[in-house]
């Protein structure tokens, strides 16, 4: 997928470990893999200016896909989960 002006492209590419990994591409940066938790990930939505990307990130331990947001630097956040939910049952956030 791409921004309306074609300046930002994002989606999923296969990494060296043959896993799907979310990416962002611009002329200035080239293809950049976005941060993920170790499983597969994919961008499925892109803001008009390319500054926010949405999609999913697979938890490599549990195997579930979680909603994810990325900023242009590739930093990931999980908008639907609290820190305790992401860390698993029986744990607590610092």
Buried (B, 14 or more C-beta within 10 A) or exposed (E): EEBEEEEBBBBBBEBEEEBBBBBBBBEEEEEBBBBBBEBBBBBBEBEEEBEEBBBBBBBEEEEEBBBBBBBBEBEBEBEEEEEEEBEEEEEEEE
